[in-house]
Amino acid sequence: MKRLKFSILALLLTILSTSSALAQTSAPPKQTTSPPKLDVPYVPTRQVVVDAMLELANVSGKDVLYDLGCGDGRIVVTAAKKYGTTGTGVDINPERISEANQNAKEANVTNKVKFIQGDLFEADFSKASVVTLYLLPSVNMKLRPKLLRELKPGSRIVSHAFDMGDWEPDKTVEVDGAKIYLWTVPEKK
């Protein structure tokens, strides 16, 4: 009798452990979302530099501004609030897009701006008359052919801190220790 009880107990334990193992292996793997791969670290542009960038580009209410790598949206939001500009910010990081949307809401400019989570190299910014950047030199250089191909002649590009290699800027200014570069897209050849 003792032997029978032991055999039944062993059989039950085997069944339980097998069904538990099967349940664990048949469950779908947990989805983990890894943060997006960033080409550029997020460093917010100081407001005094934002204002100078928009001034240098001679932004107005007639412009369509795209900020590539927009971070928390401060350039697009400032342009909309101060000049009535419509604008779009593009950033790969969903946290930054969330912050940008919140900042637009707080500034009451959601009717003038939008923010897109995506890769700026895949974004269509051909409607822009002004493009703003605060990217690394290597990213600016990689982006330069796309800017020249997609933007209309006369469109302005303003970069905080970094130039575009051998493409001479139309103007360079220094504001509170920060360099800002301005280029105008030339006529197509």
C-alpha positions as CSV (number, residue, x, y, z in Angstrom):
1,M,0.0,0.0,0.0
2,K,2.8,2.3,0.9
3,R,4.4,1.6,-2.5
4,L,1.1,2.4,-4.3
5,K,0.7,5.7,-2.5
6,F,4.3,6.6,-3.4
7,S,3.8,5.7,-7.1
8,I,0.6,7.8,-7.3
9,L,2.3,10.7,-5.6
10,A,5.3,10.4,-8.1
11,L,2.9,10.2,-11.0
12,L,1.0,13.3,-9.8
13,L,4.2,15.3,-9.3
14,T,5.4,14.3,-12.8
15,I,2.0,15.4,-14.4
16,L,2.1,18.7,-12.5
17,S,5.7,19.5,-13.3
18,T,5.2,18.6,-17.0
19,S,2.0,20.7,-17.4
20,S,3.8,23.6,-15.6
21,A,6.8,23.3,-17.9
22,L,4.4,23.2,-21.0
23,A,2.5,26.2,-19.8
24,Q,5.8,28.1,-19.5
25,T,7.1,27.1,-22.9
26,S,3.8,27.7,-24.7
27,A,3.3,31.2,-23.3
28,P,4.2,34.0,-25.8
29,P,7.6,35.7,-25.0
30,K,7.3,39.0,-23.2
31,Q,7.5,41.9,-25.5
32,T,10.2,44.4,-24.5
33,T,10.6,47.7,-26.2
34,S,14.1,48.8,-26.4
35,P,14.8,52.5,-26.7
36,P,15.3,53.8,-30.2
37,K,18.9,54.0,-31.5
38,L,19.9,57.6,-31.3
39,D,22.4,59.2,-33.7
40,V,22.5,62.3,-31.5
41,P,22.1,62.7,-27.8
42,Y,19.3,64.9,-26.6
43,V,20.6,68.3,-25.5
44,P,18.0,71.0,-25.4
45,T,18.7,74.2,-27.2
46,R,18.7,77.2,-24.8
47,Q,15.8,79.6,-25.4
48,V,18.1,82.5,-26.2
49,V,19.6,80.3,-29.0
50,V,16.2,79.2,-30.2
51,D,15.1,82.9,-30.6
52,A,18.4,83.7,-32.4
53,M,17.9,80.8,-34.8
54,L,14.4,81.9,-35.7
55,E,15.6,85.5,-36.1
56,L,18.5,84.5,-38.3
57,A,16.2,82.5,-40.6
58,N,13.9,85.5,-40.7
59,V,10.9,83.3,-39.8
60,S,7.4,84.7,-40.4
61,G,3.8,83.5,-40.4
62,K,4.1,82.6,-44.0
63,D,6.8,80.0,-43.3
64,V,6.5,76.2,-42.9
65,L,9.2,75.2,-40.4
66,Y,10.5,71.7,-39.9
67,D,12.8,70.9,-36.9
68,L,14.7,67.7,-37.5
69,G,15.6,66.0,-34.2
70,C,13.1,68.3,-32.5
71,G,13.5,67.0,-29.0
72,D,10.9,68.6,-26.7
73,G,9.6,70.8,-29.6
74,R,10.8,74.1,-28.3
75,I,11.8,75.5,-31.7
76,V,8.6,74.6,-33.4
77,V,6.5,75.8,-30.5
78,T,8.4,79.1,-30.2
79,A,8.0,79.8,-34.0
80,A,4.3,79.1,-33.8
81,K,3.7,81.2,-30.7
82,K,6.0,84.1,-31.6
83,Y,5.6,84.3,-35.4
84,G,2.5,82.4,-36.2
85,T,4.6,79.9,-38.2
86,T,3.2,76.4,-38.9
87,G,5.6,73.7,-38.1
88,T,6.5,70.1,-37.8
89,G,9.0,68.4,-35.5
90,V,10.5,65.1,-36.2
91,D,12.2,62.9,-33.6
92,I,12.9,59.2,-33.3
93,N,12.4,59.2,-29.5
94,P,8.8,58.7,-28.4
95,E,9.5,60.4,-25.0
96,R,10.6,63.6,-26.8
97,I,7.5,63.5,-29.0
98,S,5.3,63.2,-25.9
99,E,7.1,66.2,-24.3
100,A,6.8,68.2,-27.5
101,N,3.0,67.5,-27.8
102,Q,2.6,68.5,-24.1
103,N,4.6,71.7,-24.7
104,A,2.5,72.6,-27.7
105,K,-0.6,72.1,-25.7
106,E,0.6,74.3,-22.8
107,A,1.6,77.0,-25.3
108,N,-1.8,76.7,-27.0
109,V,-0.4,76.1,-30.5
110,T,-1.6,72.6,-31.3
111,N,-3.5,74.1,-34.2
112,K,-0.2,75.3,-35.8
113,V,2.2,72.4,-35.0
114,K,2.5,68.7,-35.2
115,F,5.2,66.2,-34.1
116,I,6.1,63.0,-35.8
117,Q,7.9,60.1,-34.3
118,G,10.2,58.8,-37.0
119,D,13.6,58.7,-38.6
120,L,14.5,62.1,-40.0
121,F,16.2,60.4,-43.0
122,E,12.9,58.9,-44.0
123,A,10.8,62.0,-43.3
124,D,9.4,64.2,-46.1
125,F,10.2,67.8,-45.4
126,S,9.8,69.1,-48.9
127,K,7.1,71.5,-47.8
128,A,9.5,73.3,-45.5
129,S,10.6,76.8,-46.2
130,V,12.8,76.7,-43.0
131,V,14.6,73.7,-41.5
132,T,16.2,73.9,-38.1
133,L,18.8,71.4,-36.8
134,Y,20.9,70.7,-33.7
135,L,22.6,67.5,-34.9
136,L,26.1,66.3,-35.0
137,P,28.5,67.2,-37.9
138,S,28.4,63.6,-39.2
139,V,24.5,63.6,-39.2
140,N,24.5,67.1,-40.9
141,M,26.8,65.8,-43.6
142,K,24.7,62.7,-44.2
143,L,21.5,64.8,-44.3
144,R,22.9,67.5,-46.6
145,P,22.1,65.7,-49.9
146,K,18.5,65.1,-48.8
147,L,18.1,68.7,-47.8
148,L,19.4,70.0,-51.1
149,R,17.4,67.4,-53.1
150,E,14.0,68.0,-51.3
151,L,13.9,71.6,-50.3
152,K,12.9,74.3,-52.8
153,P,15.4,76.9,-53.8
154,G,15.3,79.8,-51.3
155,S,14.5,77.6,-48.3
156,R,16.6,78.4,-45.3
157,I,18.5,75.9,-43.1
158,V,19.6,77.0,-39.7
159,S,22.0,74.8,-37.6
160,H,22.9,75.2,-34.0
161,A,26.6,74.5,-33.2
162,F,27.5,72.4,-36.3
163,D,28.2,73.3,-39.9
164,M,27.8,71.4,-43.2
165,G,31.4,70.7,-44.1
166,D,32.6,72.5,-47.2
167,W,29.2,74.1,-47.8
168,E,29.9,77.7,-46.8
169,P,27.1,79.2,-44.7
170,D,25.5,82.5,-45.9
171,K,25.9,83.8,-42.4
172,T,27.3,82.7,-39.0
173,V,26.4,84.3,-35.7
174,E,27.4,83.7,-32.1
175,V,24.8,84.0,-29.4
176,D,25.7,83.5,-25.8
177,G,28.6,81.3,-26.7
178,A,26.7,79.3,-29.3
179,K,27.4,79.3,-33.0
180,I,24.5,79.4,-35.4
181,Y,24.8,78.8,-39.2
182,L,22.4,79.9,-41.9
183,W,22.3,78.5,-45.5
184,T,19.9,79.2,-48.3
185,V,19.1,76.4,-50.7
186,P,20.5,77.4,-54.1
187,E,18.8,77.0,-57.5
188,K,18.8,73.5,-58.8
189,K,21.5,72.8,-61.5
